[in-house]
Amino acid sequence: MCYHCQQAVEKAIKAIIISYGAQGGMPKKHNLSFHLEQIKNKVEIPEKYYDYADALTPYGIAVRYPNELDIEERHVRDALLYAKEIVGWAEKIVEQKE
């Protein structure tokens, strides 16, 4: 579940990047804070989203290296909350851009 939350947020942020033209192409990274940095001069990013991004980013590799993360129920709850909030924020930005 946490992996899917990370993926949803990654795709949502990349949708913002694409809506603003993706100068230089789409970054081939999975670090969510890195992706937020790509749009920080174009949209207002709540500071807490950097914390959410840092919490979610490790889940992008958890599927490949599952023994490196000890995921508990609270992590899943947090990941779902963070993903819901960031994806909703991204949807509004992309809709405004259309």
mmCIF file as gemmi writes it, N, C-alpha and C atoms, coordinates in Angstrom:
data_model
loop_
_atom_site.group_PDB
_atom_site.id
_atom_site.type_symbol
_atom_site.label_atom_id
_atom_site.label_alt_id
_atom_site.label_comp_id
_atom_site.label_asym_id
_atom_site.label_entity_id
_atom_site.label_seq_id
_atom_site.pdbx_PDB_ins_code
_atom_site.Cartn_x
_atom_site.Cartn_y
_atom_site.Cartn_z
_atom_site.occupancy
_atom_site.B_iso_or_equiv
_atom_site.pdbx_formal_charge
_atom_site.auth_seq_id
_atom_site.auth_asym_id
_atom_site.pdbx_PDB_model_num
ATOM 1 N N . MET Axp A 1 ? 0.818 -1.191 0 1 0 ? 1 A 1
ATOM 2 C CA . MET Axp A 1 ? 0 0 0 1 0 ? 1 A 1
ATOM 3 C C . MET Axp A 1 ? 0.872 1.269 0 1 0 ? 1 A 1
ATOM 4 N N . CYS Axp A 2 ? 1.923 1.28 0.816 1 0 ? 2 A 1
ATOM 5 C CA . CYS Axp A 2 ? 2.787 2.457 0.888 1 0 ? 2 A 1
ATOM 6 C C . CYS Axp A 2 ? 3.464 2.727 -0.456 1 0 ? 2 A 1
ATOM 7 N N . TYR Axp A 3 ? 3.852 1.653 -1.139 1 0 ? 3 A 1
ATOM 8 C CA . TYR Axp A 3 ? 4.455 1.804 -2.47 1 0 ? 3 A 1
ATOM 9 C C . TYR Axp A 3 ? 3.484 2.512 -3.412 1 0 ? 3 A 1
ATOM 10 N N . HIS Axp A 4 ? 2.244 2.106 -3.391 1 0 ? 4 A 1
ATOM 11 C CA . HIS Axp A 4 ? 1.247 2.704 -4.282 1 0 ? 4 A 1
ATOM 12 C C . HIS Axp A 4 ? 0.994 4.175 -3.933 1 0 ? 4 A 1
ATOM 13 N N . CYS Axp A 5 ? 1.07 4.511 -2.669 1 0 ? 5 A 1
ATOM 14 C CA . CYS Axp A 5 ? 0.941 5.913 -2.264 1 0 ? 5 A 1
ATOM 15 C C . CYS Axp A 5 ? 2.094 6.734 -2.827 1 0 ? 5 A 1
ATOM 16 N N . GLN Axp A 6 ? 3.31 6.19 -2.732 1 0 ? 6 A 1
ATOM 17 C CA . GLN Axp A 6 ? 4.468 6.891 -3.283 1 0 ? 6 A 1
ATOM 18 C C . GLN Axp A 6 ? 4.306 7.071 -4.783 1 0 ? 6 A 1
ATOM 19 N N . GLN Axp A 7 ? 3.866 6.03 -5.46 1 0 ? 7 A 1
ATOM 20 C CA . GLN Axp A 7 ? 3.691 6.098 -6.908 1 0 ? 7 A 1
ATOM 21 C C . GLN Axp A 7 ? 2.623 7.113 -7.296 1 0 ? 7 A 1
ATOM 22 N N . ALA Axp A 8 ? 1.52 7.153 -6.566 1 0 ? 8 A 1
ATOM 23 C CA . ALA Axp A 8 ? 0.448 8.106 -6.859 1 0 ? 8 A 1
ATOM 24 C C . ALA Axp A 8 ? 0.956 9.539 -6.729 1 0 ? 8 A 1
ATOM 25 N N . VAL Axp A 9 ? 1.722 9.799 -5.676 1 0 ? 9 A 1
ATOM 26 C CA . VAL Axp A 9 ? 2.264 11.138 -5.475 1 0 ? 9 A 1
ATOM 27 C C . VAL Axp A 9 ? 3.286 11.472 -6.559 1 0 ? 9 A 1
ATOM 28 N N . GLU Axp A 10 ? 4.124 10.519 -6.897 1 0 ? 10 A 1
ATOM 29 C CA . GLU Axp A 10 ? 5.11 10.764 -7.957 1 0 ? 10 A 1
ATOM 30 C C . GLU Axp A 10 ? 4.412 11.134 -9.267 1 0 ? 10 A 1
ATOM 31 N N . LYS Axp A 11 ? 3.392 10.381 -9.622 1 0 ? 11 A 1
ATOM 32 C CA . LYS Axp A 11 ? 2.669 10.661 -10.873 1 0 ? 11 A 1
ATOM 33 C C . LYS Axp A 11 ? 1.937 11.995 -10.801 1 0 ? 11 A 1
ATOM 34 N N . ALA Axp A 12 ? 1.392 12.326 -9.65 1 0 ? 12 A 1
ATOM 35 C CA . ALA Axp A 12 ? 0.677 13.6 -9.493 1 0 ? 12 A 1
ATOM 36 C C . ALA Axp A 12 ? 1.631 14.784 -9.652 1 0 ? 12 A 1
ATOM 37 N N . ILE Axp A 13 ? 2.796 14.697 -9.026 1 0 ? 13 A 1
ATOM 38 C CA . ILE Axp A 13 ? 3.772 15.79 -9.154 1 0 ? 13 A 1
ATOM 39 C C . ILE Axp A 13 ? 4.276 15.871 -10.591 1 0 ? 13 A 1
ATOM 40 N N . LYS Axp A 14 ? 4.506 14.728 -11.21 1 0 ? 14 A 1
ATOM 41 C CA . LYS Axp A 14 ? 4.948 14.733 -12.608 1 0 ? 14 A 1
ATOM 42 C C . LYS Axp A 14 ? 3.873 15.314 -13.521 1 0 ? 14 A 1
ATOM 43 N N . ALA Axp A 15 ? 2.61 15.16 -13.172 1 0 ? 15 A 1
ATOM 44 C CA . ALA Axp A 15 ? 1.536 15.787 -13.957 1 0 ? 15 A 1
ATOM 45 C C . ALA Axp A 15 ? 1.661 17.312 -13.897 1 0 ? 15 A 1
ATOM 46 N N . ILE Axp A 16 ? 2.029 17.837 -12.741 1 0 ? 16 A 1
ATOM 47 C CA . ILE Axp A 16 ? 2.253 19.286 -12.631 1 0 ? 16 A 1
ATOM 48 C C . ILE Axp A 16 ? 3.445 19.681 -13.495 1 0 ? 16 A 1
ATOM 49 N N . ILE Axp A 17 ? 4.514 18.919 -13.412 1 0 ? 17 A 1
ATOM 50 C CA . ILE Axp A 17 ? 5.711 19.21 -14.214 1 0 ? 17 A 1
ATOM 51 C C . ILE Axp A 17 ? 5.337 19.256 -15.695 1 0 ? 17 A 1
ATOM 52 N N . ILE Axp A 18 ? 4.584 18.275 -16.151 1 0 ? 18 A 1
ATOM 53 C CA . ILE Axp A 18 ? 4.164 18.226 -17.555 1 0 ? 18 A 1
ATOM 54 C C . ILE Axp A 18 ? 3.267 19.405 -17.898 1 0 ? 18 A 1
ATOM 55 N N . SER Axp A 19 ? 2.354 19.765 -16.996 1 0 ? 19 A 1
ATOM 56 C CA . SER Axp A 19 ? 1.444 20.873 -17.297 1 0 ? 19 A 1
ATOM 57 C C . SER Axp A 19 ? 2.177 22.2 -17.433 1 0 ? 19 A 1
ATOM 58 N N . TYR Axp A 20 ? 3.373 22.293 -16.857 1 0 ? 20 A 1
ATOM 59 C CA . TYR Axp A 20 ? 4.179 23.509 -16.984 1 0 ? 20 A 1
ATOM 60 C C . TYR Axp A 20 ? 5.253 23.39 -18.049 1 0 ? 20 A 1
ATOM 61 N N . GLY Axp A 21 ? 5.204 22.339 -18.836 1 0 ? 21 A 1
ATOM 62 C CA . GLY Axp A 21 ? 6.089 22.247 -19.994 1 0 ? 21 A 1
ATOM 63 C C . GLY Axp A 21 ? 7.264 21.31 -19.883 1 0 ? 21 A 1
ATOM 64 N N . ALA Axp A 22 ? 7.602 20.834 -18.714 1 0 ? 22 A 1
ATOM 65 C CA . ALA Axp A 22 ? 8.699 19.875 -18.507 1 0 ? 22 A 1
ATOM 66 C C . ALA Axp A 22 ? 9.962 20.257 -19.284 1 0 ? 22 A 1
ATOM 67 N N . GLN Axp A 23 ? 10.427 21.503 -19.114 1 0 ? 23 A 1
ATOM 68 C CA . GLN Axp A 23 ? 11.667 21.917 -19.762 1 0 ? 23 A 1
ATOM 69 C C . GLN Axp A 23 ? 12.783 20.974 -19.345 1 0 ? 23 A 1
ATOM 70 N N . GLY Axp A 24 ? 13.523 20.497 -20.319 1 0 ? 24 A 1
ATOM 71 C CA . GLY Axp A 24 ? 14.616 19.577 -20.042 1 0 ? 24 A 1
ATOM 72 C C . GLY Axp A 24 ? 14.164 18.135 -19.922 1 0 ? 24 A 1
ATOM 73 N N . GLY Axp A 25 ? 12.895 17.882 -20.173 1 0 ? 25 A 1
ATOM 74 C CA . GLY Axp A 25 ? 12.387 16.513 -20.104 1 0 ? 25 A 1
ATOM 75 C C . GLY Axp A 25 ? 11.96 16.117 -18.706 1 0 ? 25 A 1
ATOM 76 N N . MET Axp A 26 ? 11.382 14.958 -18.619 1 0 ? 26 A 1
ATOM 77 C CA . MET Axp A 26 ? 10.901 14.453 -17.335 1 0 ? 26 A 1
ATOM 78 C C . MET Axp A 26 ? 12.07 13.842 -16.567 1 0 ? 26 A 1
ATOM 79 N N . PRO Axp A 27 ? 12.254 14.264 -15.324 1 0 ? 27 A 1
ATOM 80 C CA . PRO Axp A 27 ? 13.329 13.691 -14.508 1 0 ? 27 A 1
ATOM 81 C C . PRO Axp A 27 ? 13.124 12.188 -14.316 1 0 ? 27 A 1
ATOM 82 N N . LYS Axp A 28 ? 14.178 11.434 -14.419 1 0 ? 28 A 1
ATOM 83 C CA . LYS Axp A 28 ? 14.106 9.978 -14.259 1 0 ? 28 A 1
ATOM 84 C C . LYS Axp A 28 ? 14.518 9.588 -12.84 1 0 ? 28 A 1
ATOM 85 N N . LYS Axp A 29 ? 13.944 10.271 -11.89 1 0 ? 29 A 1
ATOM 86 C CA . LYS Axp A 29 ? 14.23 10.004 -10.484 1 0 ? 29 A 1
ATOM 87 C C . LYS Axp A 29 ? 12.918 9.678 -9.778 1 0 ? 29 A 1
ATOM 88 N N . HIS Axp A 30 ? 13.032 9.075 -8.617 1 0 ? 30 A 1
ATOM 89 C CA . HIS Axp A 30 ? 11.843 8.727 -7.843 1 0 ? 30 A 1
ATOM 90 C C . HIS Axp A 30 ? 11.815 9.466 -6.506 1 0 ? 30 A 1
ATOM 91 N N . ASN Axp A 31 ? 12.716 10.427 -6.345 1 0 ? 31 A 1
ATOM 92 C CA . ASN Axp A 31 ? 12.778 11.22 -5.125 1 0 ? 31 A 1
ATOM 93 C C . ASN Axp A 31 ? 11.724 12.324 -5.212 1 0 ? 31 A 1
ATOM 94 N N . LEU Axp A 32 ? 10.712 12.245 -4.359 1 0 ? 32 A 1
ATOM 95 C CA . LEU Axp A 32 ? 9.591 13.172 -4.443 1 0 ? 32 A 1
ATOM 96 C C . LEU Axp A 32 ? 9.989 14.612 -4.117 1 0 ? 32 A 1
ATOM 97 N N . SER Axp A 33 ? 10.912 14.799 -3.19 1 0 ? 33 A 1
ATOM 98 C CA . SER Axp A 33 ? 11.372 16.164 -2.892 1 0 ? 33 A 1
ATOM 99 C C . SER Axp A 33 ? 12.084 16.767 -4.098 1 0 ? 33 A 1
ATOM 100 N N . PHE Axp A 34 ? 12.842 15.947 -4.812 1 0 ? 34 A 1
ATOM 101 C CA . PHE Axp A 34 ? 13.49 16.408 -6.038 1 0 ? 34 A 1
ATOM 102 C C . PHE Axp A 34 ? 12.441 16.893 -7.032 1 0 ? 34 A 1
ATOM 103 N N . HIS Axp A 35 ? 11.367 16.149 -7.179 1 0 ? 35 A 1
ATOM 104 C CA . HIS Axp A 35 ? 10.306 16.551 -8.114 1 0 ? 35 A 1
ATOM 105 C C . HIS Axp A 35 ? 9.632 17.85 -7.666 1 0 ? 35 A 1
ATOM 106 N N . LEU Axp A 36 ? 9.418 17.998 -6.367 1 0 ? 36 A 1
ATOM 107 C CA . LEU Axp A 36 ? 8.841 19.249 -5.873 1 0 ? 36 A 1
ATOM 108 C C . LEU Axp A 36 ? 9.759 20.431 -6.18 1 0 ? 36 A 1
ATOM 109 N N . GLU Axp A 37 ? 11.054 20.215 -6.076 1 0 ? 37 A 1
ATOM 110 C CA . GLU Axp A 37 ? 12.016 21.275 -6.387 1 0 ? 37 A 1
ATOM 111 C C . GLU Axp A 37 ? 11.892 21.731 -7.847 1 0 ? 37 A 1
ATOM 112 N N . GLN Axp A 38 ? 11.496 20.834 -8.726 1 0 ? 38 A 1
ATOM 113 C CA . GLN Axp A 38 ? 11.358 21.167 -10.148 1 0 ? 38 A 1
ATOM 114 C C . GLN Axp A 38 ? 10.234 22.167 -10.407 1 0 ? 38 A 1
ATOM 115 N N . ILE Axp A 39 ? 9.275 22.249 -9.485 1 0 ? 39 A 1
ATOM 116 C CA . ILE Axp A 39 ? 8.11 23.127 -9.701 1 0 ? 39 A 1
ATOM 117 C C . ILE Axp A 39 ? 8.001 24.248 -8.674 1 0 ? 39 A 1
ATOM 118 N N . LYS Axp A 40 ? 8.951 24.35 -7.776 1 0 ? 40 A 1
ATOM 119 C CA . LYS Axp A 40 ? 8.827 25.322 -6.683 1 0 ? 40 A 1
ATOM 120 C C . LYS Axp A 40 ? 8.75 26.773 -7.144 1 0 ? 40 A 1
ATOM 121 N N . ASN Axp A 41 ? 9.284 27.086 -8.314 1 0 ? 41 A 1
ATOM 122 C CA . ASN Axp A 41 ? 9.206 28.458 -8.828 1 0 ? 41 A 1
ATOM 123 C C . ASN Axp A 41 ? 7.961 28.702 -9.666 1 0 ? 41 A 1
ATOM 124 N N . LYS Axp A 42 ? 7.154 27.669 -9.825 1 0 ? 42 A 1
ATOM 125 C CA . LYS Axp A 42 ? 5.956 27.781 -10.651 1 0 ? 42 A 1
ATOM 126 C C . LYS Axp A 42 ? 4.672 27.712 -9.84 1 0 ? 42 A 1
ATOM 127 N N . VAL Axp A 43 ? 4.696 26.983 -8.744 1 0 ? 43 A 1
ATOM 128 C CA . VAL Axp A 43 ? 3.514 26.826 -7.896 1 0 ? 43 A 1
ATOM 129 C C . VAL Axp A 43 ? 3.9 26.964 -6.432 1 0 ? 43 A 1
ATOM 130 N N . GLU Axp A 44 ? 2.935 27.331 -5.633 1 0 ? 44 A 1
ATOM 131 C CA . GLU Axp A 44 ? 3.171 27.424 -4.192 1 0 ? 44 A 1
ATOM 132 C C . GLU Axp A 44 ? 3.056 26.026 -3.588 1 0 ? 44 A 1
ATOM 133 N N . ILE Axp A 45 ? 4.097 25.608 -2.905 1 0 ? 45 A 1
ATOM 134 C CA . ILE Axp A 45 ? 4.139 24.273 -2.315 1 0 ? 45 A 1
ATOM 135 C C . ILE Axp A 45 ? 4.113 24.419 -0.795 1 0 ? 45 A 1
ATOM 136 N N . PRO Axp A 46 ? 3.08 23.897 -0.156 1 0 ? 46 A 1
ATOM 137 C CA . PRO Axp A 46 ? 3.082 23.927 1.312 1 0 ? 46 A 1
ATOM 138 C C . PRO Axp A 46 ? 4.332 23.221 1.853 1 0 ? 46 A 1
ATOM 139 N N . GLU Axp A 47 ? 4.969 23.816 2.838 1 0 ? 47 A 1
ATOM 140 C CA . GLU Axp A 47 ? 6.218 23.28 3.384 1 0 ? 47 A 1
ATOM 141 C C . GLU Axp A 47 ? 6.073 21.842 3.869 1 0 ? 47 A 1
ATOM 142 N N . LYS Axp A 48 ? 4.918 21.514 4.43 1 0 ? 48 A 1
ATOM 143 C CA . LYS Axp A 48 ? 4.735 20.157 4.943 1 0 ? 48 A 1
ATOM 144 C C . LYS Axp A 48 ? 4.812 19.102 3.838 1 0 ? 48 A 1
ATOM 145 N N . TYR Axp A 49 ? 4.589 19.499 2.581 1 0 ? 49 A 1
ATOM 146 C CA . TYR Axp A 49 ? 4.657 18.529 1.488 1 0 ? 49 A 1
ATOM 147 C C . TYR Axp A 49 ? 6.074 18.013 1.278 1 0 ? 49 A 1
ATOM 148 N N . TYR Axp A 50 ? 7.063 18.798 1.645 1 0 ? 50 A 1
ATOM 149 C CA . TYR Axp A 50 ? 8.446 18.308 1.585 1 0 ? 50 A 1
ATOM 150 C C . TYR Axp A 50 ? 8.651 17.212 2.633 1 0 ? 50 A 1
ATOM 151 N N . ASP Axp A 51 ? 8.062 17.393 3.807 1 0 ? 51 A 1
ATOM 152 C CA . ASP Axp A 51 ? 8.134 16.349 4.832 1 0 ? 51 A 1
ATOM 153 C C . ASP Axp A 51 ? 7.402 15.094 4.375 1 0 ? 51 A 1
ATOM 154 N N . TYR Axp A 52 ? 6.229 15.288 3.774 1 0 ? 52 A 1
ATOM 155 C CA . TYR Axp A 52 ? 5.465 14.143 3.261 1 0 ? 52 A 1
ATOM 156 C C . TYR Axp A 52 ? 6.275 13.422 2.185 1 0 ? 52 A 1
ATOM 157 N N . ALA Axp A 53 ? 6.886 14.207 1.306 1 0 ? 53 A 1
ATOM 158 C CA . ALA Axp A 53 ? 7.678 13.624 0.217 1 0 ? 53 A 1
ATOM 159 C C . ALA Axp A 53 ? 8.837 12.806 0.777 1 0 ? 53 A 1
ATOM 160 N N . ASP Axp A 54 ? 9.501 13.343 1.791 1 0 ? 54 A 1
ATOM 161 C CA . ASP Axp A 54 ? 10.622 12.615 2.398 1 0 ? 54 A 1
ATOM 162 C C . ASP Axp A 54 ? 10.153 11.32 3.068 1 0 ? 54 A 1
ATOM 163 N N . ALA Axp A 55 ? 8.951 11.342 3.63 1 0 ? 55 A 1
ATOM 164 C CA . ALA Axp A 55 ? 8.411 10.137 4.26 1 0 ? 55 A 1
ATOM 165 C C . ALA Axp A 55 ? 8.012 9.086 3.227 1 0 ? 55 A 1
ATOM 166 N N . LEU Axp A 56 ? 7.476 9.537 2.09 1 0 ? 56 A 1
ATOM 167 C CA . LEU Axp A 56 ? 6.983 8.612 1.069 1 0 ? 56 A 1
ATOM 168 C C . LEU Axp A 56 ? 8.068 8.065 0.146 1 0 ? 56 A 1
ATOM 169 N N . THR Axp A 57 ? 9.095 8.836 -0.12 1 0 ? 57 A 1
ATOM 170 C CA . THR Axp A 57 ? 10.116 8.438 -1.091 1 0 ? 57 A 1
ATOM 171 C C . THR Axp A 57 ? 10.694 7.04 -0.85 1 0 ? 57 A 1
ATOM 172 N N . PRO Axp A 58 ? 11.043 6.668 0.375 1 0 ? 58 A 1
ATOM 173 C CA . PRO Axp A 58 ? 11.614 5.324 0.562 1 0 ? 58 A 1
ATOM 174 C C . PRO Axp A 58 ? 10.696 4.178 0.128 1 0 ? 58 A 1
ATOM 175 N N . TYR Axp A 59 ? 9.4 4.409 0.125 1 0 ? 59 A 1
ATOM 176 C CA . TYR Axp A 59 ? 8.476 3.348 -0.27 1 0 ? 59 A 1
ATOM 177 C C . TYR Axp A 59 ? 8.572 3.03 -1.757 1 0 ? 59 A 1
ATOM 178 N N . GLY Axp A 60 ? 9.145 3.915 -2.522 1 0 ? 60 A 1
ATOM 179 C CA . GLY Axp A 60 ? 9.331 3.665 -3.948 1 0 ? 60 A 1
ATOM 180 C C . GLY Axp A 60 ? 10.339 2.569 -4.22 1 0 ? 60 A 1
ATOM 181 N N . ILE Axp A 61 ? 11.209 2.326 -3.26 1 0 ? 61 A 1
ATOM 182 C CA . ILE Axp A 61 ? 12.184 1.243 -3.429 1 0 ? 61 A 1
ATOM 183 C C . ILE Axp A 61 ? 11.838 0.04 -2.569 1 0 ? 61 A 1
ATOM 184 N N . ALA Axp A 62 ? 10.862 0.164 -1.702 1 0 ? 62 A 1
ATOM 185 C CA . ALA Axp A 62 ? 10.516 -0.923 -0.778 1 0 ? 62 A 1
ATOM 186 C C . ALA Axp A 62 ? 10.128 -2.196 -1.507 1 0 ? 62 A 1
ATOM 187 N N . VAL Axp A 63 ? 9.505 -2.072 -2.655 1 0 ? 63 A 1
ATOM 188 C CA . VAL Axp A 63 ? 9.093 -3.249 -3.41 1 0 ? 63 A 1
ATOM 189 C C . VAL Axp A 63 ? 10.319 -4.014 -3.901 1 0 ? 63 A 1
ATOM 190 N N . ARG Axp A 64 ? 11.357 -3.29 -4.257 1 0 ? 64 A 1
ATOM 191 C CA . ARG Axp A 64 ? 12.573 -3.929 -4.752 1 0 ? 64 A 1
ATOM 192 C C . ARG Axp A 64 ? 13.426 -4.506 -3.619 1 0 ? 64 A 1
ATOM 193 N N . TYR Axp A 65 ? 13.384 -3.831 -2.469 1 0 ? 65 A 1
ATOM 194 C CA . TYR Axp A 65 ? 14.193 -4.234 -1.321 1 0 ? 65 A 1
ATOM 195 C C . TYR Axp A 65 ? 13.325 -4.261 -0.057 1 0 ? 65 A 1
ATOM 196 N N . PRO Axp A 66 ? 12.364 -5.154 0.024 1 0 ? 66 A 1
ATOM 197 C CA . PRO Axp A 66 ? 11.382 -5.135 1.112 1 0 ? 66 A 1
ATOM 198 C C . PRO Axp A 66 ? 11.974 -5.317 2.506 1 0 ? 66 A 1
ATOM 199 N N . ASN Axp A 67 ? 13.121 -5.919 2.63 1 0 ? 67 A 1
ATOM 200 C CA . ASN Axp A 67 ? 13.71 -6.121 3.948 1 0 ? 67 A 1
ATOM 201 C C . ASN Axp A 67 ? 14.33 -4.853 4.52 1 0 ? 67 A 1
ATOM 202 N N . GLU Axp A 68 ? 14.463 -3.827 3.706 1 0 ? 68 A 1
ATOM 203 C CA . GLU Axp A 68 ? 15.101 -2.593 4.173 1 0 ? 68 A 1
ATOM 204 C C . GLU Axp A 68 ? 14.134 -1.674 4.912 1 0 ? 68 A 1
ATOM 205 N N . LEU Axp A 69 ? 12.847 -1.945 4.829 1 0 ? 69 A 1
ATOM 206 C CA . LEU Axp A 69 ? 11.865 -1.112 5.507 1 0 ? 69 A 1
ATOM 207 C C . LEU Axp A 69 ? 10.993 -1.971 6.408 1 0 ? 69 A 1
ATOM 208 N N . ASP Axp A 70 ? 10.763 -1.473 7.596 1 0 ? 70 A 1
ATOM 209 C CA . ASP Axp A 70 ? 9.854 -2.139 8.522 1 0 ? 70 A 1
ATOM 210 C C . ASP Axp A 70 ? 8.565 -1.315 8.527 1 0 ? 70 A 1
ATOM 211 N N . ILE Axp A 71 ? 7.588 -1.764 7.788 1 0 ? 71 A 1
ATOM 212 C CA . ILE Axp A 71 ? 6.353 -0.998 7.619 1 0 ? 71 A 1
ATOM 213 C C . ILE Axp A 71 ? 5.307 -1.496 8.598 1 0 ? 71 A 1
ATOM 214 N N . GLU Axp A 72 ? 4.8 -0.557 9.381 1 0 ? 72 A 1
ATOM 215 C CA . GLU Axp A 72 ? 3.758 -0.841 10.364 1 0 ? 72 A 1
ATOM 216 C C . GLU Axp A 72 ? 2.456 -0.185 9.923 1 0 ? 72 A 1
ATOM 217 N N . GLU Axp A 73 ? 1.384 -0.511 10.616 1 0 ? 73 A 1
ATOM 218 C CA . GLU Axp A 73 ? 0.066 0.029 10.273 1 0 ? 73 A 1
ATOM 219 C C . GLU Axp A 73 ? 0.059 1.558 10.278 1 0 ? 73 A 1
ATOM 220 N N . ARG Axp A 74 ? 0.755 2.17 11.207 1 0 ? 74 A 1
ATOM 221 C CA . ARG Axp A 74 ? 0.79 3.641 11.277 1 0 ? 74 A 1
ATOM 222 C C . ARG Axp A 74 ? 1.447 4.236 10.032 1 0 ? 74 A 1
ATOM 223 N N . HIS Axp A 75 ? 2.424 3.537 9.465 1 0 ? 75 A 1
ATOM 224 C CA . HIS Axp A 75 ? 3.069 4.012 8.243 1 0 ? 75 A 1
ATOM 225 C C . HIS Axp A 75 ? 2.075 4.009 7.089 1 0 ? 75 A 1
ATOM 226 N N . VAL Axp A 76 ? 1.261 2.986 7.037 1 0 ? 76 A 1
ATOM 227 C CA . VAL Axp A 76 ? 0.249 2.897 5.977 1 0 ? 76 A 1
ATOM 228 C C . VAL Axp A 76 ? -0.765 4.021 6.137 1 0 ? 76 A 1
ATOM 229 N N . ARG Axp A 77 ? -1.221 4.248 7.365 1 0 ? 77 A 1
ATOM 230 C CA . ARG Axp A 77 ? -2.184 5.342 7.602 1 0 ? 77 A 1
ATOM 231 C C . ARG Axp A 77 ? -1.595 6.684 7.181 1 0 ? 77 A 1
ATOM 232 N N . ASP Axp A 78 ? -0.354 6.939 7.576 1 0 ? 78 A 1
ATOM 233 C CA . ASP Axp A 78 ? 0.299 8.204 7.212 1 0 ? 78 A 1
ATOM 234 C C . ASP Axp A 78 ? 0.468 8.32 5.702 1 0 ? 78 A 1
ATOM 235 N N . ALA Axp A 79 ? 0.917 7.239 5.069 1 0 ? 79 A 1
ATOM 236 C CA . ALA Axp A 79 ? 1.135 7.262 3.62 1 0 ? 79 A 1
ATOM 237 C C . ALA Axp A 79 ? -0.164 7.571 2.882 1 0 ? 79 A 1
ATOM 238 N N . LEU Axp A 80 ? -1.251 6.972 3.309 1 0 ? 80 A 1
ATOM 239 C CA . LEU Axp A 80 ? -2.555 7.239 2.678 1 0 ? 80 A 1
ATOM 240 C C . LEU Axp A 80 ? -2.969 8.695 2.857 1 0 ? 80 A 1
ATOM 241 N N . LEU Axp A 81 ? -2.77 9.226 4.047 1 0 ? 81 A 1
ATOM 242 C CA . LEU Axp A 81 ? -3.104 10.624 4.32 1 0 ? 81 A 1
ATOM 243 C C . LEU Axp A 81 ? -2.259 11.561 3.46 1 0 ? 81 A 1
ATOM 244 N N . TYR Axp A 82 ? -0.954 11.325 3.419 1 0 ? 82 A 1
ATOM 245 C CA . TYR Axp A 82 ? -0.055 12.178 2.645 1 0 ? 82 A 1
ATOM 246 C C . TYR Axp A 82 ? -0.393 12.119 1.154 1 0 ? 82 A 1
ATOM 247 N N . ALA Axp A 83 ? -0.624 10.929 0.662 1 0 ? 83 A 1
ATOM 248 C CA . ALA Axp A 83 ? -0.935 10.776 -0.763 1 0 ? 83 A 1
ATOM 249 C C . ALA Axp A 83 ? -2.237 11.464 -1.113 1 0 ? 83 A 1
ATOM 250 N N . LYS Axp A 84 ? -3.246 11.279 -0.297 1 0 ? 84 A 1
ATOM 251 C CA . LYS Axp A 84 ? -4.544 11.911 -0.566 1 0 ? 84 A 1
ATOM 252 C C . LYS Axp A 84 ? -4.402 13.43 -0.627 1 0 ? 84 A 1
ATOM 253 N N . GLU Axp A 85 ? -3.658 13.976 0.305 1 0 ? 85 A 1
ATOM 254 C CA . GLU Axp A 85 ? -3.502 15.431 0.361 1 0 ? 85 A 1
ATOM 255 C C . GLU Axp A 85 ? -2.7 15.964 -0.834 1 0 ? 85 A 1
ATOM 256 N N . ILE Axp A 86 ? -1.597 15.34 -1.138 1 0 ? 86 A 1
ATOM 257 C CA . ILE Axp A 86 ? -0.757 15.832 -2.238 1 0 ? 86 A 1
ATOM 258 C C . ILE Axp A 86 ? -1.435 15.615 -3.587 1 0 ? 86 A 1
ATOM 259 N N . VAL Axp A 87 ? -2.062 14.473 -3.789 1 0 ? 87 A 1
ATOM 260 C CA . VAL Axp A 87 ? -2.744 14.222 -5.066 1 0 ? 87 A 1
ATOM 261 C C . VAL Axp A 87 ? -3.885 15.216 -5.255 1 0 ? 87 A 1
ATOM 262 N N . GLY Axp A 88 ? -4.64 15.506 -4.208 1 0 ? 88 A 1
ATOM 263 C CA . GLY Axp A 88 ? -5.71 16.505 -4.303 1 0 ? 88 A 1
ATOM 264 C C . GLY Axp A 88 ? -5.174 17.88 -4.654 1 0 ? 88 A 1
ATOM 265 N N . TRP Axp A 89 ? -4.065 18.259 -4.045 1 0 ? 89 A 1
ATOM 266 C CA . TRP Axp A 89 ? -3.408 19.543 -4.327 1 0 ? 89 A 1
ATOM 267 C C . TRP Axp A 89 ? -2.966 19.588 -5.79 1 0 ? 89 A 1
ATOM 268 N N . ALA Axp A 90 ? -2.344 18.504 -6.248 1 0 ? 90 A 1
ATOM 269 C CA . ALA Axp A 90 ? -1.851 18.447 -7.628 1 0 ? 90 A 1
ATOM 270 C C . ALA Axp A 90 ? -3.009 18.52 -8.625 1 0 ? 90 A 1
ATOM 271 N N . GLU Axp A 91 ? -4.103 17.841 -8.332 1 0 ? 91 A 1
ATOM 272 C CA . GLU Axp A 91 ? -5.264 17.883 -9.229 1 0 ? 91 A 1
ATOM 273 C C . GLU Axp A 91 ? -5.759 19.314 -9.417 1 0 ? 91 A 1
ATOM 274 N N . LYS Axp A 92 ? -5.83 20.067 -8.331 1 0 ? 92 A 1
ATOM 275 C CA . LYS Axp A 92 ? -6.291 21.466 -8.421 1 0 ? 92 A 1
ATOM 276 C C . LYS Axp A 92 ? -5.345 22.293 -9.286 1 0 ? 92 A 1
ATOM 277 N N . ILE Axp A 93 ? -4.049 22.097 -9.13 1 0 ? 93 A 1
ATOM 278 C CA . ILE Axp A 93 ? -3.084 22.86 -9.906 1 0 ? 93 A 1
ATOM 279 C C . ILE Axp A 93 ? -3.203 22.525 -11.398 1 0 ? 93 A 1
ATOM 280 N N . VAL Axp A 94 ? -3.295 21.252 -11.704 1 0 ? 94 A 1
ATOM 281 C CA . VAL Axp A 94 ? -3.398 20.844 -13.113 1 0 ? 94 A 1
ATOM 282 C C . VAL Axp A 94 ? -4.713 21.35 -13.718 1 0 ? 94 A 1
ATOM 283 N N . GLU Axp A 95 ? -5.799 21.283 -12.971 1 0 ? 95 A 1
ATOM 284 C CA . GLU Axp A 95 ? -7.084 21.781 -13.463 1 0 ? 95 A 1
ATOM 285 C C . GLU Axp A 95 ? -7.032 23.276 -13.732 1 0 ? 95 A 1
ATOM 286 N N . GLN Axp A 96 ? -6.374 24.032 -12.875 1 0 ? 96 A 1
ATOM 287 C CA . GLN Axp A 96 ? -6.247 25.484 -13.068 1 0 ? 96 A 1
ATOM 288 C C . GLN Axp A 96 ? -5.421 25.803 -14.307 1 0 ? 96 A 1
ATOM 289 N N . LYS Axp A 97 ? -4.483 24.956 -14.609 1 0 ? 97 A 1
ATOM 290 C CA . LYS Axp A 97 ? -3.584 25.172 -15.737 1 0 ? 97 A 1
ATOM 291 C C . LYS Axp A 97 ? -4.274 24.9 -17.073 1 0 ? 97 A 1
ATOM 292 N N . GLU Axp A 98 ? -5.307 24.048 -17.063 1 0 ? 98 A 1
ATOM 293 C CA . GLU Axp A 98 ? -5.986 23.665 -18.321 1 0 ? 98 A 1
ATOM 294 C C . GLU Axp A 98 ? -6.799 24.786 -18.903 1 0 ? 98 A 1
